[in-house]
Amino acid sequence: MQLIEHIERLFVLHGSTPYDDDRREPVSQLAHALQCAQLAEWAQADAPLIVAALLHDIGHFVDDPDAFAHVDDAHEDRAVPLLARAFDERVTQPVRLHVMAKRYLVRVDPSYVDALSPASVHSLGLQGGPMSADEAARFEALPHARDAVRLRRWDDLAKTPGRQTPSLAYYLSFAEQLCLPQAVLLAKSFRPTVCV
């Protein structure tokens, strides 16, 4: 199985699950991913950032036996080993940094926290809360921090029930065009999680 097929299968298996376990967000995982990619496309982001927007939460679907079982599942870090098999840093790093970007935005934009959904406010506390001034300065110096902040803003907006979007196949075609040569490797070490 090629990586893009594996990613598609993860969405088939898990895409219909609610975006959050407490059902405070009125969209499915797939709807959220597609809306995020659509917002990136509407913002005229380049293809790697559109793909990062589509795949930013794919870590929720990746089974990691070493992950701790709690609400902050470090999904951003769990996604990177899978995505790095197919994509370069223009995709993987905004995904890796999108949770840090939320913490950064709370630090630098006083109005940002007021716009967060209750579920995002809850997870913010689990993810470390607002960054300190030193953390924010270090974050700003990272090569893909600006793209991660853009991704974070789309992530926050991609929760509209019933919004019409292009299909998963449409956005996976962007991903296929970006695949690195080694992306044909099997994704056998990544087992989908069992959703209850």
Number of C-alpha atoms within 10 A of each C-alpha: 11 14 21 19 15 18 20 15 14 18 20 12 15 20 19 13 17 18 21 15 10 8 12 13 19 14 22 19 21 23 27 28 29 25 24 29 30 23 22 24 17 10 12 11 18 11 19 20 25 26 28 30 34 30 26 32 23 25 23 19 23 21 16 18 7 6 12 10 9 8 13 16 16 17 21 23 16 20 23 21 13 21 25 17 19 22 22 14 16 18 28 27 24 29 32 25 23 26 24 25 26 27 23 23 19 18 19 14 10 9 11 13 18 11 11 16 15 13 15 17 16 14 15 20 12 13 17 12 17 20 19 13 12 9 14 18 12 11 19 15 10 12 13 20 21 16 21 27 21 18 29 25 18 21 24 15 15 21 21 13 12 9 12 11 14 11 12 17 10 11 21 18 12 15 22 16 10 18 18 14 10 13 19 15 12 14 17 10 10 14 13 19 14 10 8 4
